[in-house]
Amino acid sequence: MPNDQTFSPVRPSRDNVYTGSPLDRMAERRSDAEFIAASLASPQAIVAPVWRAQNLFRDQRARFYSTAEALSWESDPHRWLFLGLWDGRPVFAVDLGQHETPKSLLAEDDGDFADIRSIGGLLPAGEASVLAYARGLIHWQGRTRFCGVCGNPCVPASAGHVMHCTGCGIDHFPRSDPAVIMLVIRNDSILMGHASRFPEGMYSTLAGFVEPGESLEEAVRREVYEETGVRVGEVAYHSSQPWPFPSSLMLGFYGEGLTEAIEFRDEELTDARWFTRAMCRDPEAHGFRLPGADSIARRLIEDWLAG
């Protein structure tokens, strides 16, 4: 079918989940030992515990503690990370990953550890952002225990934001890998795919990591063509979303579909189809599911539907 509609960008209707951080990250004070010690001692300070990539929730809200309570669980300063100030209150994360049963540290009604992605869309924006930040930073620390240059052990520094090599002395910093995620539009339909790692029946926007020496627009066109054989013309930016699962920054785009035929050119997808607005408004009736409500993929679809 010919593409008889003019491609136009769709503006974001609201902020994405995990954005809108309330924190002043105070990067310039992270290496100030006196400031960090005073922040830990502050009666206003709050702590977000993280256990093996899971955050603590009670009644679908984040569960925070005072530093006095949390210090009874973990006194190793290397497991404490300073996140910043939230309305003047110091905020820390503490890594409880060394405990086999962290619930034994907590009171019976203190809540449960869970993957934030199962509840992130229900949390207030500030809470979701802070918990995702804590999870991502602790995951990075755990994956940077040894230097990638000389192989010697690394130790945390700068309140958890640097991993310092004890051998060659190089400092390693947290990183986020840029990934494009795009909703390809052709007439009144969108292109979505199903990967083997997805839940059964779920279709989502296409996505992929940006390669060295590549612009974001080039990455959009390359990824779509590699996965489906569909050619993309105009590309328009929508919004971004931190995705620390484990360490990505999702850069959302809409793309103009120039061709319609689908040809699987790699093994990334097990299926891909064009979906009309009517189908996306009632996916259950048409035998498929949309991506999770906390994802930028879902936001791209919803804003297209609304537009």
C-alpha positions in Angstrom: 0.0 0.0 0.0 1.3 3.5 -0.8 2.2 5.7 2.1 -0.4 8.4 1.6 -0.1 10.2 4.9 2.4 12.9 5.8 4.8 11.9 8.5 4.7 14.2 11.5 6.3 13.9 14.9 4.2 13.0 18.0 5.0 15.0 21.1 5.3 13.4 24.5 2.1 13.7 26.6 3.9 13.4 29.9 7.2 12.4 31.5 8.4 8.8 31.2 8.6 6.6 34.3 12.0 6.7 36.1 12.5 10.4 35.0 11.7 13.5 37.0 14.3 12.9 39.6 13.9 15.1 42.7 17.5 14.8 43.6 20.3 17.4 43.7 23.0 14.8 43.0 25.7 17.0 44.7 28.4 15.6 42.5 30.9 18.2 43.7 30.6 16.9 47.3 30.9 13.2 46.7 34.6 13.2 47.5 34.2 15.4 50.6 34.5 12.9 53.4 33.3 15.3 56.1 30.2 16.2 54.1 29.3 12.5 53.5 29.9 11.7 57.2 27.7 14.6 58.3 25.0 13.5 55.8 25.0 10.0 57.2 24.7 11.3 60.7 21.8 13.6 59.8 18.5 12.7 61.5 16.8 13.7 58.2 18.8 11.2 56.1 16.9 8.4 54.4 18.2 5.1 53.0 16.9 2.9 50.1 18.0 -0.7 50.6 18.7 -2.8 47.5 19.0 -6.6 47.5 20.3 -8.3 44.4 18.8 -5.9 41.9 15.5 -5.6 43.9 14.1 -2.7 45.8 12.0 -2.7 48.9 8.3 -1.9 48.7 5.4 -1.7 51.1 1.8 -1.2 49.9 3.1 -0.3 46.4 5.3 2.5 47.8 9.0 2.7 48.3 10.2 1.8 51.8 12.9 4.1 53.1 14.7 3.9 56.5 16.8 6.2 58.7 20.5 5.7 58.6 20.5 4.6 62.2 18.2 1.7 61.3 20.2 0.8 58.2 23.6 0.9 59.8 22.6 -2.0 62.0 22.3 -4.1 58.8 25.5 -3.1 57.1 28.5 -1.2 58.5 30.9 -1.7 55.6 31.2 1.8 54.1 31.9 0.3 50.6 28.3 -0.8 50.5 26.9 2.7 51.1 26.3 5.0 48.2 25.3 8.7 48.4 22.6 9.6 45.9 22.1 13.3 46.7 19.7 15.6 48.5 16.0 15.4 48.2 14.4 18.6 49.4 17.5 19.0 51.6 17.4 15.5 53.0 20.5 13.3 52.3 19.5 10.1 50.4 21.6 7.0 50.5 21.4 3.5 49.0 22.8 0.5 50.8 23.7 -2.8 49.1 22.4 -5.9 51.0 23.4 -8.3 48.4 25.7 -10.3 50.7 22.8 -11.4 52.8 21.1 -14.6 51.8 17.8 -13.7 53.5 17.5 -9.9 53.8 14.0 -10.1 55.2 15.5 -11.4 58.5 16.9 -7.9 58.9 13.6 -6.2 58.7 10.5 -6.0 60.8 7.7 -8.3 59.7 5.5 -5.6 58.2 8.4 -3.7 56.5 7.4 -4.9 53.0 9.0 -7.1 50.3 11.9 -6.9 47.9 10.7 -6.9 44.3 11.8 -5.9 40.8 10.9 -2.2 40.4 9.7 -2.9 36.8 6.7 -4.8 38.3 5.6 -1.7 40.2 7.5 1.3 38.8 4.5 2.7 36.8 2.5 3.0 40.0 5.0 4.9 42.1 5.2 8.6 42.4 7.7 10.0 39.9 10.3 10.9 42.5 10.3 7.5 44.2 10.6 5.6 40.9 13.5 7.7 39.8 15.5 7.4 43.1 15.0 3.6 43.3 16.0 3.1 39.7 19.1 5.2 40.3 20.0 3.2 43.4 19.5 -0.1 41.6 21.6 0.9 38.6 24.5 2.3 40.5 24.8 -0.8 42.8 24.6 -3.1 39.7 27.4 -1.1 38.1 29.6 -1.4 41.2 29.0 -5.2 41.3 30.2 -5.5 37.6 33.3 -3.3 38.1 35.0 -5.2 40.9 38.1 -5.7 38.8 39.9 -3.3 36.5 39.3 -3.8 32.8 42.8 -2.4 32.1 45.1 -4.4 34.4 42.8 -6.9 36.1 43.5 -5.8 39.7 40.7 -5.3 42.3 38.7 -2.1 42.4 37.4 -0.3 45.5 34.5 2.2 45.7 35.4 5.9 46.0 33.6 9.2 45.7 30.7 8.0 47.8 30.1 5.0 45.5 30.3 6.8 42.1 33.9 5.8 41.3 35.6 2.3 41.3 39.3 2.9 41.8 41.8 0.4 40.6 44.2 -0.7 43.4 46.8 -1.7 40.7 47.2 0.8 37.9 45.2 3.6 39.7 42.7 4.2 37.0 39.2 5.4 38.0 36.2 3.8 36.5 33.0 5.7 36.3 29.3 4.6 35.8 28.2 4.3 32.3 24.9 4.1 30.4 24.8 2.5 27.0 22.7 4.6 24.5 19.9 2.6 22.8 17.4 3.8 20.3 13.8 2.6 20.6 11.5 3.5 17.7 7.9 3.3 16.6 7.8 3.0 12.9 4.6 4.4 11.4 3.2 3.8 7.9 -0.3 5.2 7.2 -2.5 4.2 10.1 -0.3 1.3 11.2 2.8 0.7 13.4 5.5 -1.9 13.2 6.1 -4.1 16.2 8.0 -7.2 16.9 8.1 -10.2 19.2 11.5 -11.4 20.6 12.0 -14.8 22.2 12.7 -13.1 25.6 9.3 -11.4 25.6 6.3 -12.8 27.5 4.1 -14.9 25.3 1.9 -12.7 23.0 3.7 -9.4 23.7 4.7 -7.2 20.8 6.8 -4.1 21.2 8.6 -1.3 19.4 11.9 -2.2 17.8 15.1 -1.2 19.6 18.9 -1.6 19.5 22.1 -0.2 20.8 24.0 2.6 19.0 27.2 1.5 17.4 30.5 3.5 17.4 30.6 6.3 14.9 26.9 6.2 14.3 24.3 9.0 14.7 21.0 8.3 16.5 19.0 8.7 13.3 21.4 6.3 11.5 21.0 3.8 14.3 17.2 3.9 14.0 17.3 3.2 10.3 19.9 0.5 10.6 18.2 -1.4 13.4 14.8 -1.4 11.8 16.3 -2.6 8.5 18.5 -5.3 10.1 15.6 -6.7 12.1 12.7 -6.5 9.6 13.9 -5.3 6.2 11.7 -2.2 6.4 13.2 1.0 5.2 12.8 4.1 7.4 12.9 7.6 6.0 12.3 10.6 8.3 13.1 10.2 12.0 11.7 12.4 14.8 12.8 12.4 18.5 10.2 11.9 21.1 11.8 11.6 24.6 14.3 9.6 26.6 14.1 7.3 29.6 16.8 6.0 31.9 16.6 2.2 31.9 19.0 0.8 34.5 18.1 -2.8 33.8 21.0 -3.0 33.9 22.6 0.1 32.3 20.9 1.7 29.3 19.5 5.1 28.3 16.6 4.6 26.0 16.3 7.3 23.3 12.8 7.2 21.8 12.0 8.1 18.2 9.2 7.8 15.6 10.3 6.7 12.2 8.6 7.0 8.8 8.0 3.6 7.2 8.9 3.8 3.5 8.3 0.1 2.8 5.9 -2.4 4.1 7.2 -5.9 3.3 8.8 -7.6 6.3 11.9 -9.8 5.9 13.7 -11.2 8.9 17.4 -10.3 8.3 18.8 -11.5 11.7 17.7 -13.7 14.6 16.7 -10.8 16.9 12.9 -11.2 16.4 10.7 -14.3 16.1 7.9 -12.3 14.6 7.0 -8.8 13.4 3.8 -7.3 12.1 2.0 -4.1 11.2 -0.7 -3.2 13.7 -3.6 -0.8 13.1 -4.9 1.8 15.6 -8.0 -0.3 16.1 -5.9 -3.3 16.9 -3.8 -1.4 19.4 -6.8 0.1 21.1 -8.0 -3.4 21.9 -5.0 -5.7 21.8 -6.6 -8.5 23.8 -9.4 -8.9 21.3 -6.7 -9.2 18.6 -4.6 -11.8 20.4 -1.6 -9.8 21.5 -0.2 -7.7 24.4 1.4 -4.3 24.5 4.7 -3.7 26.4 4.7 -2.8 30.1 3.1 0.4 31.3 6.5 1.7 32.8 8.3 1.5 29.5 9.0 4.2 26.9 7.9 1.7 24.3 4.4 1.8 25.8 4.5 5.6 25.9 5.4 5.8 22.2 2.4 3.7 21.4 0.0 5.5 23.6 1.1 9.0 22.4 0.7 7.8 18.8 -2.8 6.5 19.6 -3.8 9.7 21.3 -2.4 11.8 18.4 
